[in-house]
Amino acid sequence: MFPKLKKFFKNLGPGLITGAADDDPSGIATYSQTGAQFGYGMLWTAIFMLPFQAGVQEAAARIGAVTGRGIAANIKQIFGKKILYPVVFLLVVANTINIGADIGAMAAAADLIFPIGFIPFALVFTSIILLLEIFTSYKVYSKILKWSVVTLLAYPVTVFMINQPWKTVLAATFIPHLEFSFQFLFIITGVLGTTISPYMFFWQASTEVEEEKQAGFLKYDGRPWMNNQFMRNLRLDNFVGMLSSEIGTWAIILVAATVLNSHGITDIKTAADAARALEPLVNTFPNAGYLAKAIFAVGIMGLGFLSIPVLAGSAAYAVAETFNFKEGLNLKFKKAPGFYGIIIVSMLIGLLINFIGVDPTKALVYTAVINGVVAVPLIFVIAKIANDGSVLGQYKSGKLSNFLIGIAFTGLALAALGMLLSLALSFRA
């Protein structure tokens, strides 16, 4: 039993880390706002998005694993720089804003538990993440990130600390609730953009290549050694990661719906606001309020330590592949200064956002929506690469993969178009 379980967890890696990183502090803020604003009305999005999120991520992971190159390098080779440059530019901008919001959320969450000030926590967290990402080997750092996934359990635990109307919850989980209003379409585009997000495509593809380098799977021509068992492990890792992501999403929306929306709190600006609001409203058992707040805050910090390196790393992989820098967390700083320089700059700009009067949370909401819009053409590009037999050979996409990616593409496109249409109609009214 235990040897099999140990083997199962050993095979988990880039997919698990990517899935858990999807529930980053900014994502927690988006999902908390969703539950606070619409109650149980969007619980269904978690279960309905799972197969489509998994389908898109599996294609991105497969592209990286089979070609031995990240998404940016494949776009550059197949579609050229005219497609690549705007995609990478928007990715870097969105990721940097996201990093800033996540650093701020981590510091605010830590200050809820240990009230010594926002600034010290922001500086300490940024320094720790930079030191680990730059000076720790990929083998060690990937294990640190893997163990950070445990903090995702904070949200399912919080669910069971609160009395839930389970019949209502189960109905809302499986029966979609739809509205044609700007507010609804705006937030659902943000939820989709936070869940099926471009940075995840770039990170998972590039870290699949890192895993192959670590295992010595790259052949003399730069393409990896590959077999069906390797691909089965990749798909299992990917599915477990995306399942973890959606369980976390569902739990966060549910907690916000039960505790905040039912008490008339419909506007949450930050993930720390959501944690702070839990304390006076949770009364399942003595001291449950403080405990729920503390668990929620620990989850924010733990997932920040996981997601910020993913955001900075995905930007670094994309830029390095675009401009032919040496890249990879398996390399030391002096071997890949450009790659690590991008990580440092994006982290420092993200930190600075918290101190120059820019509201990172407001920027973040629009970033999530922009991600939802940008993901549409990027998913199309990934689908084209994944279907190209000259690139992926026998591992090109099959019917199920094409169906899932097609639905994800259509869903995101319709949500984005619906949001823009409802906005136009609201202006006319």
N, C-alpha and C positions, 0 to 999 in steps of 0.2 A: 504493500500500500504506500508506505512512505517513500521508497525508491522511485515509484511511478510518479508520485506527487512532486518529488524533487526534480525529476526529469522534465515534468510538465512546466514547472516554473523556470527551469534553466533555459527552456526553449523560448520563453517570453523575452521580448526586448524592445526593439523600435516601435512595434505596434502598441504595446502596453504603455510605454512612455508617452507616445504621441496621443493616445486616447485620453490618458489622465491629464496631460497638459492642456487638453481642450477645455477642461473645467478650471481655467486659470482664474485669478482674482477678478479680472475684468469680466470673464464669462459668468462668474458667480454673481456679480453685480447685475448683469443683463438678465440672468435667470431669476434673480430675486425680484427685480423690477417687474418681470413678466408675471410672477405669481402674485405680487402685491397689486398690480394693476388689473389683472384679469382673473384673479382667483384660480380656480381649478380649470378654467377654460382652455389652457394651453398644455395641460399635462400630456395630452395625446401626442404632442410633437416629439416627445422623447422616444416613445416606442415606434412611431411611424418613421422617424428619421434614421433609426439604427441601421436597417439594411442598406439604405442609400449612402449613408456616411461610410459604412464598411465597404461598400462597393467602390466608391471613389478612392478611398485610402488604399484598398487592396491593389487597384490599378497603379496608383502612384508608387507603392512599395515594389510592385512587380517590375515596373519600368526601371527603378533604381537597381534592383537585384539582378535583373537579366542583362542590362546594358553595362553595369558597372559605372554609371554616371548619374548625377542628380537630375532633377527636372529641368533646371536652367540650362544645363549642358545639352540635354536632349532637345529642348526648344531651339537653342542656338543652332544646332546641327541640322534640324529638320525644317524649321520655319524661318530662321534667320533673325537678325538683330532688330528689325523693325517691329516684330512681335515681342521679342525678348525684353528690350529696354523699357518700354512702358510698364510691362508686367512686374519686372524687378523693382523699378522705381516705386510703384504703388505698394509693393510688398514691404519694402524697406521703410517707407513713410508710415504705413499702417502698423508695422511691427514696433517701430520706435515709440509711437504714441501708446501702443499697448503696453510696452515695457514701462513707460512712465506711470501709467495708471496702475499697473501691477505693483510697482515699487511703493507707490503711495498707499495702495490698499493694504499691503503687507505691514507697512509702518503704522498705519492707523489701527490695524487689527492687533498688532503687538502692544500698542499703547493702551488698548482697552484692558488688557490683562496686566501689563506692567507699565503704569502711567509715568514714564520718565521723559516723554517728549517724542514728537514725530520725527524731528530732524536726526537725532542720534540713530534711531532705528533705520531710517532710510539710508543713511551713510553706511551703517554696519552691514545691512543686507546686501547693498550694492557691492561692497568690498568683498564680502564672502563669496558671492556668486561669481564675480570676476576672477578671484584667485583660484577657485575650484575649476572654472571652465578653462582657464588659460594654463594652469600649472599642473593639473591632474591628468594622468593618461586616460585615453578613451576607455580602456578596460575597467579602470577603477571608477571613473566618472559615470559610466553607464550603469554600474551597480548602485552608485549613490542615487541616481535618478530613479532607478527601478524601485529602490526601497522607499523613495519619497511618495510613490504611488499609494502607500498605505494610508496617507493622510486623506485620501479621497473617501475613506470609510467614515469620516466625520459627519458627512451629510446623511447617509442612511441611518447612522446612530441617532442623529438629531430627530429624524422622522419619528422614531419609536419612543422618544421622550415626550411626545405631545399626543394628546387624545385626537385621533383622526376620525372623520366620518367616512369609514372605509367603503361603504356602498357608493357614496357620491364620488369618492376618489377613484374607485375601480371603473365606474361608468365613464368618468372624465378621461381616464387613461386610454380607454379603447374606443370611445365614440368621439370623433372630431367635432369641435365647435368652431364655426367660421363666422366671421363678420366682414362686411365690406365697408370698412372705414379706414381713414388714413392712420389713426392710432394703432389699430389692429394690424394692418399690413406693414406699417413701419416696424413695429416690435417683432412681428414674425419674420420679417426680412433680417432684422438684427439677430434673432435667435438662430435662423438658418446660417447667416454669415458668421456667427460665433461658433457654430457647431461644425459646419462644412467650410472650413477656413483655409485660404491659400497657404498660410505658413505651415500648416500640417502636411500638405502635399510635399513641399520642398524638404521639410525636416525628415519625414519618414523615408523618402527615397534616398536621401544622402546618408542617413544613418544605416540603411540596409547595406550601402557600399562600405561604410565604416566596419560593420559587422563582418563583411566578407574579407576585408583587409586584415582584420584581427584574426580571423580563422585561416588565413592563407589561401583563400578560394580564388583570388584573381590570377588568371593565366598570363602567359607572356604577352598576349595581345591586348591586355587590359580588360578583357571580358571575363566574367566569373565562371568558375566551375558550377554546374547546376544539375540537380536531379529532381525527380518528382517528390521525394521525401523532404527536401529542402523547401520546395514550394508549398507543401502541405503545412510544414512548420510555420512558414511565413503567413499563410492564411489564418492559421489558428491564432498566432500571436496578434495579428491584425484584428480578428473578430473579438478576442478577449479584451483588447484595448478599447475598441469602440463600444463594446457592451458596458465596460466600466465607465466610460464617458457618459453614456446615456442614463445609466443608473444614477450617477451623480447629478446629472441635469434634472432628472425626474424628482429626485429627493429635494433639491434646492427649490424648485418651483413649488413643490408640495408644502415645504416648511413655510415659505413666504405666503402662500395662499391661506394656510390654516392660521398662522399666527398674525400676519400683518393685514392681509385683505379683510379677514373676518372681523378685525378690530378697526377698520376704517382707514388703515395706513396704506395708501395707494401709490406713494412716490418714494422710491429708494434711490439715493444718488450714488452710493458706494456700497461695496461688499461689507465694509466695516459698519456702515449705517444699518445694514440688515442684521448683523451680529448684535449691535447695540440695542436694536429694537426688540430683540427676542427676550431680553432679561425681564422686563416688567410684565410681559404678556404670557409667559410660559408658567403654568401653575399645576402641572401634573402631579408633582410631589415636591416637598420642601427643598429649597435651593435649586430647583430644576432650571429656573430662569438664568442664574449665573452660570450654571454648568453648561446649559445649551449655548449661551453666548461664548463661553470659553472654548467649547468644542468647535463651534462654527468658526471662531477666530483662528484657532490652531489649524483648521483646514485651509483657511485663506493663506496663512503663512507657509504651510507645507507645500501647497500646490503652487505658490509663488516661487519657491525654491526649485520646483520642477519646471514650471512653464516659462519663466524668464530666460533661462539658458536655451530653451527650445526656440523662443522668439528671436533672440540674438543670434543663435546658431543658424537658424534657417535663413536669416538675412545674409549672414556671412557666407554660407554655402552658395546662395544665389548670386551674390556679387562676385565672389571668387570664380565661379564657373563662367560668369559673363565676361570677365576681363582676364581670364586665364591665370589667376593667382594660384599659387600652391595652397591647397586647402585640406582641412581635416583635423578633427580633434585628436587623431592619432599622432599628429606632428607636434614637435616642440615649437615654442614661440619663434625662435630664431630661424626655423625652417619655413614658417608660414606667417610672416609679420603682417602681410596684407589681410589675410583671413582673420587673424586675431585682432588686428586694428579695427576692423568693421565691428566686431563684437564690443570692443572697448568704447568706440565712438557712439554706437547705438545705445549702450548702457548709460553712458555719461549724459547724453542728450535726454534720454528717458528720465534720468534722475533730475536733471535741470528743469524739466517741464513742471516738476512739483514746486519750484521755487521762483518762477518768473511771472506768476499771475495767470498762467493758462490753466483753465479748469480741465484736467486730464479726463475727468469722468464725462463731461459733456462732449469733449472731443472723441472719447471712446465710443459713445453711443453711435455717433456718425461713422466712426471707423468700422464698427461692426456692420453697419448698413452698407458702407462702401465695400467691405469684404464680401458681403452677400451679392453685390452687383458684379464685382471683379471676378468672383468665383465662377460666374456663368461662362464667359469665354475661356477661362482657364480649364474648366472641366471639359469643355469641347476639345481643347488642345490635347489634354491628357487622354481623352477617348480616342482621338486620331492616332496618337503615338501607340497606345495600347493595342490598337487594331492593326498596326503595321507589321505584317509578317516578316518584312525585311529587317526590322529592328528587333522584334521579340521572338521571331521564329515560332517554335511550337508552343510558346507561352503567350502568344497573343490572346486577346480577350475572346471569351466564348459568349454564348447567347445570354447566360445569366448575368455576367459582368456588364454586357452592353445594355441589358434591360435596366439594371440597377443604376448605372451611370446615366442612362437616358432619362429615367424618372427624376434623379437628382438634378440634372440639368434643367429639365422642364419645370420642376417645382420651384427652383431658385429663380428661373427666368420669369415665371408667372407671378411669383411674390414681388419681384422687383418691378415688373410692369404694372401690377395692380397698385403698388405703393405710389408709383409716379402718376398713374391715372387718377387715383383718389386724391392726390395732392393737387393735380390740375383742376379737378372738379371742385375742390374746396376753395380754390382761389376764385373760380368763376362765380361760386355762390356768394 
